[in-house]
Amino acid sequence: RGRGPRARAAVLAGLACLAAALGLRAAARVTVWSSGYALAASGLATCPQSAHLHYGMGRQYAARGEFDKALAEYETALAIDPAYYEALSSAGLLFQRRGDFDEALRRYRRTLQIKVGLAEALRNMGSVHLAKRDFPAAIRVLEAASAADPKDPEIQSDLAAAYAQM
């Protein structure tokens, strides 16, 4: 009660200025939130030593079809955190797309050393063995993938294809 009308007006004016400043800052950040690419790039600008942000940027590049840039980001994430199994597995997919099956298998094996029984890595290994026409290896790996994730339709489809080719 000891405050007069001028003090209240000053407090309200200060709060209005603060609200306006926060509103302008939020409006400036809208462009950053407009796409995953912009968000990842903004994050990397403020925290370049984040393995997670490099992995996210790699995913954005991969989604755009820029596979060399994606691989470079995954490699940077792995340099920061060698146990980042998502980056290892995603790099394996890029090597698999390139047809470098041996390197893809190396990446998937390393992924499985870090995250034992990861169905995604097992499924990807199985599809590499299918592409190499090594059906016994494909069946062995895909059965392990099926045990890890029995409801994944890709695993079941690849496993059926491997059995059909035997």
N, C-alpha and C positions, 0 to 999 in steps of 0.2 A: 504493500500500500504506500510505501514511501516514495514510489516513483511517480513522477508527473507525466503529463501527456507528451512532453518532448522526449523523455527517456524511452517511452513506449514506441514512439514514432521512429526513433533512432534504431531500436532493436528490430522493429519490423522492416525498416529500410535495409538493415544489415542482412536479415534473413532473405529478403527479396533479392538482394545482390548475390548472395550465396546460391540461392535457387537458380537464378539466371546463369551464373557461371557453371553450375553443374549441368544445367540443361544444354548449354552450348557445348560443353565437353562431351556429353552423351550424343548430341547430334553429330559431332565430328567423328565419333566412333562408329556411327551407323555404317559408313562405307567399309570399315574394317570387318564388320559382321555380315557384309553383303555376300561373301562367298568364303568357302573353306580355304581357297588359295590366299585371299587377302588376309584372312585371320591367321593362317600359318606364317605368312610373310611378316605380318606385324609382330607376332610372337617371337619370331627369330630375331627381329631387329632389336627387341628388348632383352632377349635371353638366348644368345647364340650358342651357349654351352648346354642347351637342353636336348638330350637324346630324343625325348618324346616329341618335341617340336620339329626336329629334323625328320623323324619318322613320319609325322603328319604332313610335312612338306613333300616328302617322297611320295606319299599316297596321293597328294594333290597332283604332282607331276605325272604319276602313273595314270591317273584318271584322265589326264589331258593327252595321254599318248607320248609324253616326253620321257621315255624309258631311261635314257642315259642320265638325265638330270635326277630322275627318281632313284636310280641306283647310287648316284653320288650322295644323295641325301641319306639313303639307308646306310651306306658305308660310313658317313659322318656320325650317324647315330650309333653305329657299332664301335667306332673309335672312342666315343664318349662312354658308352656302356656296352662292353663286349657280350654281356648276358642278355641283351635286348632281343629276345627270341622272335618277337613280331617282325623286327627289321630283318633278321636272318631269313625267316620264312618268306617274307615279301621279296627279298633279293633273290631267293631261290626261284620264285615264280617268274621274275624277270629273266633269269638265266634260262629257265625252262621255255619261255616264249621265244627266246633267241635261238633255241635248239642246242644250247650248251648243256646237255643233260648231265654230264659228269660234274660240272660245277653246281648245277641245281641240286644233285644228290648230295654233294658235300655240304651245301647249305642246310638242306633238310636234316642231315645226320647231326650237324652241330646244333640245330634247333632242338632235336630230340634229346640231345645230351643235356640241354638246359631245361627243357620242359618235356619230361618223359611221358610218352603216351599221347602227345598232342595229336588229336584226330586229323586236324587240317594238314599238318606236316606229313603224317602217314598217308593221307589221301593223295597229296601232291607227289610223294615218292612213288606211290602205286601208279599214278598216271604217267610218270616218267618211265617206269619199267614197262608199262603198256606201250608207250611210244617207241621204246627200244626193242619191243617185241620179246622181252624177257618175261614170259608169262608166269613161270613158277615164282620168280621174285615178286611180281606184281600181286599174285594171289597171297603170298605170305604176308606182304605189307598191308594189303587191303583187308585181309582178315583181322589183322591187328587194329586197323583203323575202324573196322566194323565193330569190334569189341569195345573200342573207346567211344564210338558214337553210332549205335545201331540204327538210329533213325535218319541218318544223313543219306538222302537219295542219290547223291553223286557217288558216294562210296559204294552203295549197293549196285548202282549201274556199272561202275568200273569193275567191280568184283564179278558181276555177271558176264561182262565182256571178256575178262581175263579167263574165266572158266570156259566160255564159248570158244575161245581161241585155242585152248589146250587140246 
